[in-house]
Amino acid sequence: RKDLRAPQYLYTAAYCAERLGRTSDAEDYYIEALEVDSGYTNALINLANLYAQSGRPGKAADIYQQYLGDHPDDVTMMLNLAGALGESGDMDGAEQWIQKVLFAEPKNDQAYKVLARAYYQQGTHDMALLLNDMASEILEEDSEIRNTMGLTYLKMGDELLASEQFTKPRA
């Protein structure tokens, strides 16, 4: 007989609920899986991602920080944390984590893109453009960079430059 309170079953139930759009049920199952096994990494990360995607970046940031306490060199989680902090308005915290990423991986274009998106969301358009320029120095042709730059130019009222970003042919 299988133990339905085993973390892997609760995780599977959460994952299925999330895919079916039942985020409240998914959250409950992820939390229950973590109550059974607080170190169950998949449940922890998926719960953080669920929080981030459902507009609760502060809760996501708390979980990413918890995870990084046990895995301090995980660059992907540092980027996730920086993004969640930026989205919640903690630009100082976001910048600190991006600096850690760039110290570990100086050519990490994703670090610049995460911070650029955060500045864009906070309405600091000149910084968003600067960081996207820095990312494009590493990764010349990237649709994510061009999209953020185009959106930034639109927010700044420059439709011509925005259009150039959105329609720029690939190299």
N, C-alpha and C positions, 0 to 999 in steps of 0.2 A: 504494500500500500504506500502510495506516494504522499509526502507531507506537502500539502498545498500552501503551508506557511513558509516553505523554503524560499529563500530570496530569489532564486532563479525563476520560480513559478510566478511570484509576485511581479518580478521584472517583466516577464513575458506578458502578463496580464496588462501591465502598465503600457508597455510598448504597443500592444494591440489597441488598447483604448485610445492612445495618442493618435495612432494611424486612422482610427475611426472618427477622430475629431472630438472625442470625449475627454477633454483636457482635465477636467475636474477629477474624473475617475483615474486618469493616468497619474495625476499628482498624488492622489491618495495611495495608489498601489506602489509608486516609487518610494513614498515616505514609509509605507509599511515594510517594504523590502529593506530599507535602511534601518528600520527599527529592529529587524531580525538580524541584520549584518551591517553594521555601520561602515564597514570597509568595502562594501560592494561597489566597486568603481563604476561599473556600467550604469547602475541605478543613480548614483551620485551625479555623474556627468549628464545623463539624460534629464534628470530633474532640473539641473542648472540650465540646460538648453531649453527645456520647457518654460521655465521662468523667463528666460531672455526673449523667447519668441512670443510670449503672451504679455509682453509689456511690463515685466517686473524685473528690470535689470539689477536693482539693488539686491534682491533675493538671489539672483544668479551670481552676482559678484561675491556674495557671502560664501556660496558653495564652491566657486572657483578658488577662493582664498583658502578654504578648508582643504581642498584637494592639493593645492600647492604647498601647504604645510607639510604634507607627506611626500610630495613629488616636486621639490623646488626647482628642478631643471626642465620641467615640461613646458617647452616654448609654446605649444599650441594652447595650453591652458592659460599661459601668461597673456597671449593675444586675446583669448576669450574674456579674461578678466579685464583687460584694458578696454575692450569694446563695451563690456557691461558697465564699467565705471564711467566711461565717456558718455554712454547713453543716459546714465542716471545723473549726469551733470558734474561728476567729480573729475574734472580735467587734470588736476594735479596728480591724482592717483593713476589715471590713464597714462599720463606722460611718464610717470615713474616706472610703470610696468613695461611700457614700450622701450624705455632706456635699457631695462634689463634684457629685453629680447635683443636689442641691437648690440648690446655688449656681448651676448652669447653668439649672435649671428649678424654681423655687421651688414650683410647684403640681403637681409630679410625684407623684401618688398611689401609683404603683407603687413608688417609693423607700421609702415608709413600709411598704407591704405586704411588700416583700422583707425589710426589717429586722425587721418584726413576726414573719414566719415563722421567721427565724433565731433570734430570742429565744425563740419558742415551742419550737423544736427543742432549744434549749439549756436549757429548763426555767425561763427567767426570765419567768414568766407576767405579772407586773405590767407589765413593759416591752412585752410583746406586746400587751396590752390598750391601753396608752397609745398605741402607734404605730398600732394599728388605729383608735382614736378619731381620731387626727390624719388618717389617710387618709380616714375617713368625713366629715371636715369638708370635704374637697375633692370627694369622690365619695360622695354621701349614700347611695345605694342600690347596693350592690355585694355580690354573693353570695360573692366570695372573702374579703372583709373579714368578713362574717357567719360564714362557715365557720370561719375562723381564730379568731374570737372564741368561737364555740361550742365548738370543740375545746379552747381554752384554759380556758374555764369548766369543761368536763368534767375536765380535768387537775387543776383546782383543787378539784374535788369539788362544784361547784355545778350540779347537773343542771337546776334550774329556769331559771337564766339561760342555760345552754347551750341548752335547749329553746326558749327565747324567740328566740335567734339563729337556730336552724335552722328555725323555723316562722314567723318574722316575715313578714307579707304584704308584697308589693311595693307601692311607692307608685304 
